[in-house]
Amino acid sequence: MCGIIGYVGEKQALPILIEGLKRMEYRGYDSAGIALFGPNGLQYEKYAGKIARLEEHLVGKNYSGTWGIAHTRWATHGEPNDNNAHPHLDCTGEIALVHNGIIENYATLHEWLQRRGHKITTDTDTEILVHLIEDSYDGDLVEATRVALSQVEGTYGIAVVSRNNPGLIVVARHGSPLVIGRGNGENFVASDVAALLRHTNQVIYLDDLEMAAITHDKTDISKIDRTVVNRDSEEIEWSLEQIERGGHAHFMQKEIHEQPTTIVNAMRGRLNLDEATARLNGIKRHLDELGQIDRIILTACGTSWHAALIGEYMIEDLARIPVEVEYASEFRYRSPIIDPGTAVFVISQSGETADTLAAMREAKRKGATVLGICNVVGSTIARESDGGVYIHAGPEIGVASTKAFTSQITVLSLIALLLARMRSMSFEKGREMIDALEALPAKVQTILDREDEIKGIAADYYRKDNFLYLGRGYNFPVALEGALKLKEISYIHAEGYPAAEMKHGPIALIDERMPVVVIALRDSVYDKVLNNIQEIRARKGTVIAVATEGDTRIKRHVDHVIHIPETIETLTPLLSIIPLQMLAYHMAVLRGCDVDQPRNLAKSVTVE
Ligand code: G6P
C-alpha cells in the first residue's frame, strides 16, 4: 500500500527519492509523486501509473535540491489520476505533504476549510491535511502540524515540507508506519525499511501519536501532545542483497526457491533435542500461563489466515487445546468472548495489517495475553504484542506470500510441539516430530528441483478460466492457499474447498473444462480423497494430483501427478504447498501477468 520516502542532507535528493520509491513498489500502488526544494524553489511532479511514468516526466527538467519527499499512492478516496496523486500543496503552493492512511472526518474538515476560504482541488482526504497545516502556520511547521493533527480523526503517516523551513521534514504517525533512517550528515524517513537499506541500517521506529522534526543532523521526536521522546536508533538486520532478485525472473520465484533456507531459519536454535520440545525465547515468560490456558484464538488475514488454519489443526491435534481461527477483520467487530483462560496469537508477515493490528488491540483491551507471529522485526504488531515469535523469513517482496507462509507454519508447528510437550505428548513423539522437522528443508528442495515438470503442467492449463482446489484435513487449508495464489497473480478464478464438501455445491461446476487440483497424500484421509477424485472423473473433470512419492496407484485415476516426499501428517502442508506455489507462478508468467505486483493488491494492507 502507499509508500513514503523523505531525504534531507547534502546529496541530490531526486535519485535517492526515486530509488526509495522503487524499493517500495512491491507494496502495490497506482500513482507516484515527488516534491523537492532547491535553488529553483519548489519543484513537484505527480502522475497516475507506474514510477516509470513519473521518471519520463522528469527527463530534461532541471530538478535540483537536497531535501524533499516522495510518495506512491494506493487510492482510497478519489480515483487514481494525476490530480489526486501526492504530494498535495496548500493554497500558497509553499507547503507540500504526502500521506498514508485515511482521514475519517475529512468531510467536516473540508466544509470548515472551504468556509475559511481554502481552495481544495482534489478528491482526496489527504489534501485536507495540508490546508489545515496552512491554516495555523505562522512560520513554525512543527507547531502547525501539531495543531492540524489535533483536529484529525483517522489514521496517518505523513511527511511535510515547507519552502519557508529549509532543510526540515516534519513527520507524524498514527496507525500508518513510519521509520526514520539515521545517516552521517543526512537523515531519511520512510514507511518501509526496504526504502532505507541502501543508505543506512540505523533506524528509529515512530510510535502512534508521535512526530519528528528531521534535519540533516537532527531527529527530534516528540508526542503530538508535545511530550519529548528520547529513543535510540536500532540496527536493521536485513541486507540490500535480500531485497534484490538475485538472478531470478521475479521476486516470487526467488522467494519460492528460498524456502529450504527460510524453513531452517524459522527453526534455527529452537529445537531442543534433549527435552524433545521447542525453545521459543520470545514467549518464554508466558510459559506458565500457556501451561494453564484452555483455549487459543488465532487471528490473521489472507495467507496468514490460512497458516492459522493449519495452526489450528496442529495445536488441537498435538496439544489437545481447543483453537478458534478468526479473520482479524471480523474479530474486531464481533465482540469476541475472551476469558482468562484464552491466549490470542496474531499472525502477520508485515506486522502492519490494519485489521490484524485492530484485532490485536481489541484482544488486549479485553485483557488477553496477545502473542505475535511476525516477520518484520520492529513492526507495530511485533512491538505492541506481549511477546511472540519472529519467523525470520527475511524480506518478502512478492505481493503473493510464499516463504512467509511456510515459515509461519514452521513456527506454528514449534508452538504446537511446545504446548503438546507441556501436556500429553510423549518424549518419543516429540523426537519424532523434531526429526521430521529437521528433514524438511531437503525434501522441499527435491520438490523445487521438479520445477520444469510443474512448468510443463502449467503450460497445459494456463488458458483455463476456472480452477478448483481440494484437500482434506491438514491439506484443506493448503487447497485454500493454492487457490488464493492462483487468483492473486494469474487472475484465473479459483476456489479452494474441503474435498468432501465438493458434493454440496462445487460439483455442479465440474465438466471437461474444469481442472481440479487435488491434494491426495497417503495419509489418514487418502482413501476418502480417492473417492472424491472418482466423483470428479465421473463428471469428466480433469485432475491434477499432488501425491506422495512412491504412490503409483493414483496414476490410474488422474491426468497429472506431482509427487512430493513423505513426512509426518502434521507437516505435510509444508511440502504440499510448494508445487501449488510453482504452478500458480508459472501459469501467471505464461499469461503475461505482473507476478510481483498483481493488479489491485497491496503487500501490506494498512487501511481498514
Ligand atoms: C495482503 C497481502 C497478502 C497477505 C495479507 C495479510 O492482502 O496481499 O499476501 O497475506 O495482506 O498480510 P500480513 O502482512 O498481515 O500477513
Residues whose N, C-alpha, C, O or C-beta is under 5 A from the ligand:
A	BS01	G6P	C301 G302 T303 S304 I347 S348 Q349 S350 G351 T353 T356 V399 A400 S401 L601 A602 K603 S604 V605
